[in-house]
Each structure stands twice: as C-alpha cells, then as structure tokens.
Amino acid sequence: MIDKKNVLNGVRTVVLDVDGTLYDKSGLAHRMVRRLWWCLPLLAAERLARRTMHEVQYSSGEEFYAIFFRRMARGHWWGPGVAEKWYHHIYLPTMIRLIAKHHAPNPHVLGLIDECKRRKIPMAIYSDYGGVLDKLAALGINPKDFDLIVDAPELGALKPSAESARKVLELLHADPQTTLFVGDRVDKDGESAKALGAKFYLIP
C-alpha cells in the first residue's frame, strides 16, 4: 500500500506512468504473443526498433514515428507503411482489448490519484506508448482527472529522455523540485525524475 501522506509530502505535481503503474502488466506480453502469433516477425521488429531508439531525442513526434517505422521495416519484406498500419490498427488495439479483458487498475495507485484530487494536486499521464486514452478507457479511469495526457514519442523521445520529461513539466508549469514521478521502472521513470532533480516513487 502507498503511504500517501508521506509520498505526497511537499509535492505539488504528480507525473504517472501507465503500463505497469496504473495496472499490473504481468502476463500481457505473453497474451500478446499468443494473440498475434501469426505476425511474430512484426512483434519482434517492434521490440527491436524501440530498443534502438532509447535516449535519442528527435525534433518531433512525426520524426520519431517516421524513423521508428523505417527501422521496423529494415531487412524485412514489408515497408514502413505496412509497419505503421500494423502498429496502429492491430498491435495497439490488440493490447488495449487484452488490458480491458485481463487487467484491472492498481487500487493503490487509484488511491494515490484520489488523494491528489482531494488535495488539488495537478496530475499528468506520461507514457512510453501510444493509445493512452484508449488504455484509460479500458481500465475505467477518467481522463478528466488529469491535467495533461501525453506519450513520450509525441515529445520526440522515449523515456528516460531528460528533454521529453522537461517538456512534460513545462506543459504543466511545474517545478521539478516539487514534482513526483510515479512508475514501475527505475531505468525509465526513475531516471526521468533523476535527470530533472524531481522525486520518484517506485511501484513494486
């Protein structure tokens, strides 16, 4: 259980991760492979392309995704256009359906969100993946509870890009020293907070 009183002590802004934070993503990757067995090469290409783009800052979300889909297509029969259609029309929708069917929101994080609402602490959703609004809907979480909803690729780089994290705080008009990042990955969410001098709470 999150000790909300101590965790939020001195905090004026909260930035929440999605996958692994708002819900326990255990088993999701396995379910994705079982559901998308017929396109395993595309699944593997997506993971590889994502790994090659960590900590590289691009000028915009458009540039990020253009390079991302080109890298997904590198060495394969499909082109970037096929990769893009697969990602947006098969990969993300499948993930969202599986989240809706098999996963529930983390009650401890929901409690933290409720406490932030009670204290009128501004909150942001900051995810490494797209489809954030659909994921919130799948989990039954109201997007109106948040002052900002953004994914890292929109800002030009995946976590733990200091530049993308800084843009999130700029959009919130937030001070890093009074901002709390909440996430399940020290190497992504924790490092994003560390780069700005913000606080970090790890979701087990």
One Martini backbone bead per residue (centre of mass of N, CA, C, O) as a GRO file, in nm:
protein
  204
    1MET     BB    1   0.098   0.035   0.020
    2ILE     BB    2   0.050   0.370  -0.008
    3ASP     BB    3   0.198   0.647   0.153
    4LYS     BB    4   0.043   0.931   0.089
    5LYS     BB    5   0.143   1.137   0.297
    6ASN     BB    6   0.456   1.102   0.241
    7VAL     BB    7   0.470   1.102  -0.070
    8LEU     BB    8   0.315   1.406  -0.079
    9ASN     BB    9   0.530   1.555   0.059
   10GLY     BB   10   0.583   1.856  -0.111
   11VAL     BB   11   0.379   1.806  -0.341
   12ARG     BB   12   0.252   1.968  -0.665
   13THR     BB   13   0.328   1.724  -0.869
   14VAL     BB   14   0.210   1.450  -1.086
   15VAL     BB   15   0.372   1.170  -1.259
   16LEU     BB   16   0.228   0.913  -1.461
   17ASP     BB   17   0.236   0.609  -1.545
   18VAL     BB   18   0.105   0.315  -1.698
   19ASP     BB   19   0.265   0.059  -1.761
   20GLY     BB   20   0.280  -0.095  -1.440
   21THR     BB   21   0.103   0.128  -1.274
   22LEU     BB   22  -0.209   0.141  -1.331
   23TYR     BB   23  -0.116  -0.158  -1.402
   24ASP     BB   24  -0.070  -0.499  -1.413
   25LYS     BB   25   0.136  -0.647  -1.677
   26SER     BB   26   0.115  -0.930  -1.618
   27GLY     BB   27   0.099  -1.134  -1.916
   28LEU     BB   28   0.076  -0.949  -2.167
   29ALA     BB   29   0.303  -1.047  -2.355
   30HIS     BB   30   0.198  -1.337  -2.379
   31ARG     BB   31  -0.081  -1.261  -2.499
   32MET     BB   32   0.026  -1.120  -2.748
   33VAL     BB   33   0.164  -1.366  -2.874
   34ARG     BB   34  -0.087  -1.549  -2.888
   35ARG     BB   35  -0.261  -1.346  -3.064
   36LEU     BB   36   0.013  -1.270  -3.266
   37TRP     BB   37   0.153  -1.526  -3.402
   38TRP     BB   38   0.118  -1.442  -3.718
   39CYS     BB   39   0.325  -1.169  -3.633
   40LEU     BB   40   0.614  -1.207  -3.498
   41PRO     BB   41   0.810  -1.034  -3.672
   42LEU     BB   42   0.670  -0.764  -3.595
   43LEU     BB   43   0.709  -0.781  -3.293
   44ALA     BB   44   1.019  -0.794  -3.304
   45ALA     BB   45   1.059  -0.528  -3.461
   46GLU     BB   46   0.936  -0.342  -3.247
   47ARG     BB   47   1.135  -0.403  -3.018
   48LEU     BB   48   1.396  -0.330  -3.167
   49ALA     BB   49   1.328  -0.039  -3.248
   50ARG     BB   50   1.287   0.063  -2.958
   51ARG     BB   51   1.575   0.001  -2.849
   52THR     BB   52   1.725   0.195  -3.067
   53MET     BB   53   1.557   0.474  -2.941
   54HIS     BB   54   1.696   0.522  -2.691
   55GLU     BB   55   1.809   0.837  -2.598
   56VAL     BB   56   1.678   0.977  -2.853
   57GLN     BB   57   1.640   1.300  -2.991
   58TYR     BB   58   1.372   1.439  -3.151
   59SER     BB   59   1.191   1.700  -3.298
   60SER     BB   60   0.941   1.492  -3.321
   61GLY     BB   61   0.686   1.272  -3.355
   62GLU     BB   62   0.709   1.240  -3.661
   63GLU     BB   63   1.007   1.162  -3.666
   64PHE     BB   64   1.000   0.925  -3.480
   65TYR     BB   65   0.792   0.746  -3.644
   66ALA     BB   66   0.942   0.738  -3.911
   67ILE     BB   67   1.190   0.588  -3.795
   68PHE     BB   68   1.049   0.353  -3.657
   69PHE     BB   69   0.920   0.227  -3.921
   70ARG     BB   70   1.184   0.192  -4.073
   71ARG     BB   71   1.312  -0.003  -3.864
   72MET     BB   72   1.089  -0.220  -3.883
   73ALA     BB   73   1.158  -0.268  -4.206
   74ARG     BB   74   1.437  -0.358  -4.176
   75GLY     BB   75   1.498  -0.651  -4.362
   76HIS     BB   76   1.207  -0.660  -4.484
   77TRP     BB   77   0.920  -0.693  -4.682
   78TRP     BB   78   0.817  -0.459  -4.540
   79GLY     BB   79   0.711  -0.145  -4.500
   80PRO     BB   80   0.645   0.138  -4.323
   81GLY     BB   81   0.338   0.136  -4.387
   82VAL     BB   82   0.279  -0.145  -4.271
   83ALA     BB   83   0.388  -0.094  -3.988
   84GLU     BB   84   0.192   0.136  -3.918
   85LYS     BB   85  -0.075  -0.015  -3.953
   86TRP     BB   86  -0.016  -0.242  -3.754
   87TYR     BB   87   0.028  -0.070  -3.501
   88HIS     BB   88  -0.257   0.094  -3.508
   89HIS     BB   89  -0.463  -0.168  -3.603
   90ILE     BB   90  -0.334  -0.414  -3.414
   91TYR     BB   91  -0.144  -0.381  -3.174
   92LEU     BB   92  -0.290  -0.170  -2.993
   93PRO     BB   93  -0.581  -0.292  -2.995
   94THR     BB   94  -0.495  -0.560  -2.867
   95MET     BB   95  -0.383  -0.449  -2.605
   96ILE     BB   96  -0.647  -0.308  -2.511
   97ARG     BB   97  -0.827  -0.561  -2.502
   98LEU     BB   98  -0.653  -0.714  -2.292
   99ILE     BB   99  -0.673  -0.510  -2.067
  100ALA     BB  100  -0.984  -0.516  -2.040
  101LYS     BB  101  -0.998  -0.835  -1.979
  102HIS     BB  102  -0.722  -0.889  -1.766
  103HIS     BB  103  -0.716  -0.593  -1.634
  104ALA     BB  104  -0.653  -0.383  -1.350
  105PRO     BB  105  -0.646  -0.139  -1.151
  106ASN     BB  106  -0.448   0.002  -0.921
  107PRO     BB  107  -0.558   0.067  -0.606
  108HIS     BB  108  -0.317   0.238  -0.498
  109VAL     BB  109  -0.313   0.442  -0.732
  110LEU     BB  110  -0.604   0.533  -0.703
  111GLY     BB  111  -0.557   0.649  -0.420
  112LEU     BB  112  -0.352   0.861  -0.511
  113ILE     BB  113  -0.540   1.009  -0.704
  114ASP     BB  114  -0.754   1.085  -0.493
  115GLU     BB  115  -0.559   1.251  -0.316
  116CYS     BB  116  -0.488   1.459  -0.530
  117LYS     BB  117  -0.774   1.561  -0.570
  118ARG     BB  118  -0.819   1.652  -0.278
  119ARG     BB  119  -0.549   1.848  -0.295
  120LYS     BB  120  -0.513   1.968  -0.584
  121ILE     BB  121  -0.310   1.795  -0.757
  122PRO     BB  122  -0.150   1.789  -1.030
  123MET     BB  123  -0.182   1.570  -1.324
  124ALA     BB  124   0.006   1.324  -1.516
  125ILE     BB  125   0.040   1.151  -1.823
  126TYR     BB  126   0.338   0.933  -1.891
  127SER     BB  127   0.416   0.757  -2.185
  128ASP     BB  128   0.579   0.517  -2.408
  129TYR     BB  129   0.295   0.494  -2.535
  130GLY     BB  130   0.028   0.465  -2.706
  131GLY     BB  131  -0.314   0.470  -2.641
  132VAL     BB  132  -0.396   0.610  -2.368
  133LEU     BB  133  -0.702   0.667  -2.372
  134ASP     BB  134  -0.780   0.367  -2.423
  135LYS     BB  135  -0.656   0.258  -2.162
  136LEU     BB  136  -0.823   0.417  -1.965
  137ALA     BB  137  -1.093   0.301  -2.063
  138ALA     BB  138  -1.021  -0.001  -2.004
  139LEU     BB  139  -0.982   0.082  -1.681
  140GLY     BB  140  -1.188   0.315  -1.590
  141ILE     BB  141  -1.039   0.593  -1.637
  142ASN     BB  142  -1.052   0.932  -1.598
  143PRO     BB  143  -0.913   1.179  -1.797
  144LYS     BB  144  -1.023   1.436  -1.626
  145ASP     BB  145  -0.814   1.392  -1.380
  146PHE     BB  146  -0.614   1.524  -1.590
  147ASP     BB  147  -0.397   1.783  -1.708
  148LEU     BB  148  -0.215   1.557  -1.862
  149ILE     BB  149  -0.174   1.378  -2.184
  150VAL     BB  150   0.120   1.182  -2.269
  151ASP     BB  151   0.361   1.074  -2.503
  152ALA     BB  152   0.687   1.043  -2.571
  153PRO     BB  153   0.690   1.044  -2.887
  154GLU     BB  154   0.552   1.324  -2.914
  155LEU     BB  155   0.834   1.454  -2.782
  156GLY     BB  156   1.083   1.266  -2.939
  157ALA     BB  157   1.114   1.058  -2.680
  158LEU     BB  158   1.208   0.823  -2.480
  159LYS     BB  159   1.252   0.685  -2.206
  160PRO     BB  160   1.485   0.894  -2.019
  161SER     BB  161   1.430   1.169  -2.138
  162ALA     BB  162   1.495   1.485  -2.036
  163GLU     BB  163   1.345   1.653  -2.250
  164SER     BB  164   1.065   1.523  -2.228
  165ALA     BB  165   1.028   1.566  -1.924
  166ARG     BB  166   1.054   1.875  -1.940
  167LYS     BB  167   0.804   1.920  -2.120
  168VAL     BB  168   0.598   1.823  -1.917
  169LEU     BB  169   0.658   2.047  -1.703
  170GLU     BB  170   0.603   2.286  -1.889
  171LEU     BB  171   0.302   2.215  -1.945
  172LEU     BB  172   0.250   2.233  -1.615
  173HIS     BB  173   0.417   2.445  -1.463
  174ALA     BB  174   0.660   2.288  -1.317
  175ASP     BB  175   0.852   2.194  -1.041
  176PRO     BB  176   1.084   1.956  -0.995
  177GLN     BB  177   1.114   1.973  -0.671
  178THR     BB  178   0.768   1.926  -0.664
  179THR     BB  179   0.797   1.652  -0.823
  180LEU     BB  180   0.627   1.336  -0.894
  181PHE     BB  181   0.732   1.026  -0.996
  182VAL     BB  182   0.537   0.743  -1.122
  183GLY     BB  183   0.669   0.400  -1.131
  184ASP     BB  184   0.813   0.068  -1.248
  185ARG     BB  185   1.090   0.219  -1.356
  186VAL     BB  186   1.405   0.315  -1.293
  187ASP     BB  187   1.527   0.337  -1.595
  188LYS     BB  188   1.286   0.547  -1.663
  189ASP     BB  189   1.128   0.703  -1.441
  190GLY     BB  190   1.368   0.751  -1.249
  191GLU     BB  191   1.558   0.891  -1.459
  192SER     BB  192   1.370   1.121  -1.530
  193ALA     BB  193   1.372   1.246  -1.247
  194LYS     BB  194   1.680   1.271  -1.203
  195ALA     BB  195   1.740   1.466  -1.446
  196LEU     BB  196   1.550   1.703  -1.285
  197GLY     BB  197   1.525   1.669  -0.962
  198ALA     BB  198   1.311   1.471  -0.891
  199LYS     BB  199   1.084   1.267  -0.771
  200PHE     BB  200   1.047   0.907  -0.668
  201TYR     BB  201   0.808   0.632  -0.721
  202LEU     BB  202   0.797   0.286  -0.672
  203ILE     BB  203   0.634   0.033  -0.832
  204PRO     BB  204   0.632  -0.308  -0.763
   0.00000   0.00000   0.00000
